[in-house]
Amino acid sequence: MLERIEYIAGMIGEQRHLRALRDGILLGMPLIIIGSIFLILGNLPISGYTEWLNDLGLAPVFAKIVNGSFGLMALVAVFGIAKSLAEFYDVDEISAGIIALSSFVIVTPDLISKAGSGISYIYLGSSGLFVAIVVGLISAEIFRFFVQKNFTIKMPAGVPVAVEKSFAALIPGLMVILVWSLIYLLLGFAGIDNIHTLLTNTLGKPLGVLGSSLWGTLIIIALNSFLWLLGIHGANTVIPVIQPIWLQNSDANRIAFQAGKELPNIVTNEFMLNFVWMGGGGATIGLVICLWLFTKSKNNKAMGKLTVAPGFFNINEPVLFGLPVVLNFKLLIPFIIAPVVAAVVTYAGMAMGLVAKPAGIIVPWTMPPIISGYLATGGKISGAVIQAITLVLTVVIYYPFVKLMDNADLKEEAAEEVFNTDDKKVIS
C-alpha cells in the first residue's frame, strides 16, 4: 500500500506540467525578494521615516523598484513556465518562453488614455498569475507540437545557429500567437473583455478557498508532512498547485501595506514558509532542538549537533534523511501535529489582531525564525514573538516522542556495548 502511494505521489511530483509550474514561478523569486527588500526599506517602522523619504524624493523611487521587480511576477512566470516545459520536450526553450510572453501581452487588456495605451501593473503582477500559468503551459504545448511535427523552416548548412533557431521558431511561434489572438477576438465577441477576470473567477476562487482558509491550509500541511514521511518531496508535490494563491495573497497584502490600508489576507506565501514550516517541512526546528539539547544516546546527540545549525536556516534534509524522519513512523504524530499547531496558533493570533499579518514582504526561506517573523510582518515585534511562541510549542510537541526514541536507542547502544565487550573477552 505504502509503495503504491509513494509511486503515485512520485509521479505527481515529477509530472512535467507541475514541474514547469514550479520552476517557472521560482524563476521570478530573485526579483520578488529584491522587491521585498525595497518594500522594507520604503516602510521601516521608524517615526518620521516615510516623511523623510518623501522629502528626499526616494519614496516614489522605492515604489517604482518594487513595481518593477515584485510587480512583474506574472510576466516572469509566463516566460519561465513555457521555457521549462519546452526544455522538457527538448525544443528551443528560449523561443518558446519569448513567444509565450508575447501571447500573454496579446490577451491582456490595454489601459487606454489620452497619453496612450499600456498594460496595468495589476496584470503583470500576482493578479495575472493564473493567465500566466495557462498561457505558459498551452503556448509551450502548441510550440513543441509544430516543432516535433517538423512544421519549421529549414536553413541551409553553414547558417549561424542563432539564425537557424530564429527561423525554426517562426512557424511554431506564429501558430501560438494566432491561437491566442483568436482567443482574444472570440472573448471580445462573447462580451468578455478581460481573460484575467474570467480565469480568476473560474480557477482562482475554488483554489482560493483551499489556499486562503485555515481548514484548507491544515489539509495542505498534513498532506505535505505525510508525503515527506514516505520519502517523497512534499513541497515539490503539493506547493506548485497552491503557491500561486499564496503569492497572490502576498501581493494583495503588499499593495495594501504600501497604501497604509488594512491587510486583507492571513494565509500567504510567507505565512506558510516563515511561520508554519519553521525549520522546514514538519516544523522540524522543534525536532532538531530536542535532539541537540535533550538526548543522551551517542547517535542522537551527534545528529542534534549536525542538524541544529541547518535547521535554524530551515534546511531539514539532514535530519529528514540522517535521523531519519523518512519512514520513521515513531515521529508520524509530531511531524504532522507540530506544523498544524504552529499554523493554528499563528492564524488565531493574526485573526484576533494580536499579531501583525504578513505584509507581503517575501523573506528568503532560509532566514532564521524570529528575524523572519519581524521582517515578514513589516518590522512588527509581534511577528517575532509569535514565532518564538510556536518554536517553543514545536519543541514541546516533539519532546516526548524524541525521549521515547532516545531511550530505546540508549538501550540498543548499551546492549551493543555489552555484546562487543563479551566478544573481546572470548577473543582474549
N, C-alpha and C positions, 0 to 999 in steps of 0.2 A: 504493500500500500504506500509506504513512505517513498519507495523508489519510483512509483508511478507519479506521485505528487511532485517529487523532485524533477522528474523528466518533463512533466507538463510546464512547471514553473520555469525550468531552464529554457525551454523552447520559447516561452513568452518573453523572457528576458533578452533572448538573442534574436527575437523577431525583427526583421530588417527595418520595418517602418517605426517601431518603437525605438530602436537604436538610433535611427536618423533623427527622430524627435528629440531624444535625449542629447545627442551630440550637437544638433543644431542650436538648441537653447543654450547649451554650455558654451558655444562659440561666443555668445554675447556676454558671458559672465565678466570678463575683464572690463568691458565698458560699463556694465551695471555697477561693479564695485568702485570704479573710478568716479562714476556719477554720484555714488553714495558718499564718497569722501568729500566731494564738494558740497553735497547736501548737508553734511555735518558741519563743514567749515562755514556754510552760509547761515547756520541756525544754532550756533553754540549757545548753551543756556547761561549766558552771562548778561547781566543787566546793562543795557545800553549798547550791546554788541551789534545788533542788527541796524540800529540807527547809525552807528559808526561806519558800518559797511556801506550804508546808503550814502552817507556824506562823502565817502571816498569814491563812490561810483562803482564799487566792487559787487554789490548785491545783484544787479542785473547781469553782470559777467558770470558770476557763480551760477545763476539761474540758467543762463544760456549754456553753460558747460553741462549742467545736469540734463537739460533737454537734448543736448547734442550727444549724450552718451547713454544715460539711463533711458531717455526718451526715444531711442532708436531700437528698442528691444525687438519689435516685430520685424523691422527691416533687416536686422542681422539674422534673426531666426529663419526667415523665409529663404535667405541665401544658404544658411548653414544646413537646414533640413534637406533642401534639394541637393546640395553638394554631397552630403553624407550618403544619401540614398543612391545617387548616381555613382559614387565611389564604390558602393557595394556591388552595383551592376557592372563595374569596370568600364564605364563610359566617361566621357570628358566632364569631370565634376565641376570645374570652374565655369564652363559654358552653361551647364545645367543650372548652377546657382545664379548666375547673372540673368539668365532668361526667366527664372522664377521670380527674381527681384523685379524685373520689368513687368511681369504679369501681375504681381502684387500692386504695383503702381497703377496699372491699367484698370483693375477692378475697384480701386479705392476712389471714392467720390472726391471731386475737387472742391475747394473753397474758392468761390469767385467773388471778387470785389472790384471796385474801380481801379485799384492799383494793379490788378492782375489776378491770376489764379495760382493755386498751390494745394498742397496736402496738409491737413491738420496734424500736429504732433500727436493728437489723441490716437490716430490710427497707426502712427509709426511706432508707438509705444505698446504698452500692455494691452490696450483695448483692441489692438489689431492682431493679437497673437493667434486667435482661432482662424482667422483668414490666412495668416502666415503659414500655419500648420497645414491647412487644406491645400493652399496654392503650392506650397513647397513639395508636398508629397505627390500631388497629382501631376504637377509640372515635370517632376523627375521621372514619373512613370511614362508619361507621353514621350518625353525626350528619349528615354532609353528604348522605347518600342520602335521608334523610327530609326534609331541608330542600329539596333540589333537586326532590323529588317533590311538594313543596307539602303535606306532611303536617304542617302547622303551624296554630296558632291565629291567625287574623287579627283584629286590633283595629281599631276604627273610627278614622276620621281625627281628628286633634287629640289623640290619646293621646300622652303623652311618649315619646320614643324609647327611654329605658331600660325603661319598662314594656312597650312593644311588643316589644323584644328578649327580655325575660324570658318573655313568653307564647309568642313564636315558638319559643323553645328548649325549651318544656315537653314537647311530644310527642317530638321527636327525643331529648331528654335522657332521658325516661322509657324509651324503647326501648333506649338504650345501657345504662342501669342494669339493665333487665330481662335483657338478654343476659348481662351479667357476673354477675348474681345467679343466673341459671340455670346458668352455667358453674360457679360456686362450689358450687351444690347438686349438680350431676352429679359433680363431682370428689369431693365428700363421699360420695356413693353408691358411687363406684368405689374408695373407701378411700384416696383421695389427699387428705390434709388440708393440703397446702402446695403451692400453684402455683409458688412461688419455687423450691423444690427440683426440681420437675418440669421447669421451663424451664431451670434451670441445668444439669441433667443432660443434657437433650436438645439445647439450643442452646449452652450455655456451654462444655461440655467440648470439642467439636470446634474451636470458635473459640479456646478457651484454649490448645490445642496450638499453634495458629498464632501467637497473640498473646503467649505466655509463653516459648516456646522460642527458642533462638538461631537455628536454621535458619529458623524462621518469620519471625523479626524481619528476617533478612537478605533474605528474599523481599520483604517489605513495603518495605524500604529501597530495593532495586533497582527495584521497580515504581514507587515514588514518584519516584525520580530519572529514570527513563525517561519517565514521563508529563510531568514538567516540561520535559524536553528537547524534547518535542513541542509545548510551549506550553500544556499542559493543567495546571490547578492540581492537582498530585498530592495535596496534603493534603485537598482537598475531595472527591477521588475515592476515596482509599484509607482515610483515617483514620476517617470516620464508622462504617465497618463494624467496625473493630477497636478503636477507642478505648474502648468500654465495658469490654473486657477489661483494658486498661491501667489504667483508673480503678478497677476492682475490685481489681487487684493493688496499686495505690497505697493504697487504703483498707485492705486487709488489712495492709499494712506499717505504716500509720498506727496501727491498733489495736494491733499488736504493739509498736510503738515506744512508745506510751503506757503499755503494760503492762510495759515493760522486757524483752520477750522477743526471741528471735531473729527477724529479719525474714525472711519466707518467700519473697519474690519479688525478682528482679533486674530483669526487664523490666517497667517500669511507665510511667505517663504521663510522669513527669519524667525517667526514663532515656532515653526517646526524644527529648523536646523539649529537654532540657538537656545531655545527654551525647552523643547521636548527631548530631542536627541542629543543631550549633553554627553560628551564622551563618545558619541557615535550611536548607531542603532542599538536599541535596548537600553538606552541611557546608562551605558556601561561605566560611566565615571564613578558611580557608586561601587561597582564591582571591583575596579582596579584599586580604589582607595581601601576597600576591605582586604584585598589580597596584600596590599602594601603594609597596612597597619595592624591587622587583626589575625593573621595566620601564623602558624608555627611550623608546619611541615616545610622541609627544605625546598621542595618543588614550588609550592605556592608562594613562599616568601621571595624566591628568585623571580617567579613570574610577576609578582607585585612590583618589584624593583624595575623590571624590564618594561612593564606596561603602563606604569603610572604617568611617566612623562609624556608619551604619545597620547595617552588618554586625556590629559588636560588640553591637548590640542585637537581633540575629537577624532583621533586616529585609533580605531579599535581593532583593526585586523590582527595585531599581535596577540591580543587576549582572546579574540574570537577563534583563532586557529592554533594558538600556542597553549592555552589552558587545557583543553579547548572549551569554548561555549558551543560551537557547532556540534550537533548530535549529542550534546550533553543534556539530557532531559532532567537532570537534577536541578538545572538552572532555568527550566522552562517557565516556572511561575514568576520569578523576579524579572526575567528578561522581557516578559510581556507586561507585568504589572508596573514596573518602575517608570517606563515612559508614559504609561497611561495615567499614573498618579501625577507625574510632572505636568502633563497636559491639562488634567482636570483642575489642579491647584492653580496653575498659571492662568488658565481660562477664567476661572472663578474670580481670581484677583483682578483681572482686567475688566471683566464684566461688571463687577461691583465698583469699579473706579478706584480701587486701592492701588493698582499697579498701572503704570502708563502702557498704552498699547504700542505695538511696534510702529515705528514712524516711517516705514517704507525705506529705511536705510539698510541696504544689503551688506551685512557684515560678513567677511570671509568665514567660511565654515570652520576653518582651523583656529579661529580666535577663541582663546580660553574663556570659560564661564566667568561670570562677574563682570569682566571687561566687555564681553559681547553683549550682555544684558543692558549695560549702561549705554553703549553705543547704539544698539538696535532700537532703543526707546527714545533716541534723540537727546541723550545726555540726562536721563532721569534716573535718580538714585534708586527708585523703586524697581527698575528693571534689573539692577544688580542684586537688590535684596531678595527678590523672588527667586532668582537663580540660586542664591546661597541657601534659601529655604528648601527648594526642591533638590538641590545637591545633597543636603543632609538627609532628606527623605529617601533618596535613592540608596544612600549608604545603609539606612535603617532597614530598607526592604531587602537588600542583598545580604545583610549581615548574617541572619540565622541560617540561610542556605549555604553561604560560604563556610560558616563554622561547622556545619554538618559535614560538608565535603572535606574540610580541612582535618577534622577529627578522624574521618575514615582514611585519609591519606597518611596521617600520623601513624595509625595502627599498621598500615601496609609497610611504611618505611621501617617501623620498629621490627616487624616480622622479618623483613628483608635483611636487616642488620643481624638479627639472631641467626638467620639461615646462613648468612655469609660467615659469621663467627664460627658456627658449627662446622662449616666446610673447611675453614682454616685449621681447626683442631684435628679434624680427620686426616687432613693432608700432612700435618706435622707429626 
